[in-house]
Amino acid sequence: MLTARGALTSRPNEPIVQGAVKITKGFSSLVQAYKAGRDGKSDDVIKFSKEAYAAADKAEAISPNLAGITRRMRMIAKSMADEARKTQSQ
């Protein structure tokens, strides 16, 4: 996260740098979702997964070159949220 922020400070107008910051935030949200799942907090898994999905969308909108990584991030976020929803319905 610090590296992405440092790049943003030195090159704030570059779309790839702006997108990288969003990707970093998205992966941070995925980590939070994982921790919530480990702790049995399904609502938080869904919340953090949505944040990660939205960060991926923003990153790709800013820098389409990030489509590969944003696609994977959305797949992971969706999978985590779907599993949390399954757990809630049991």
Secondary structure, DSSP 8 states (H G I E B T S, - for coil): -HHHHHHHHH-TT-HHHHHHHHHHHHHHHHHHHHHHHHTT-HHHHHHHHHHHHHHHHHHHHH-GGGHHHHHHHHHHHHHHHHHHHHHHH-
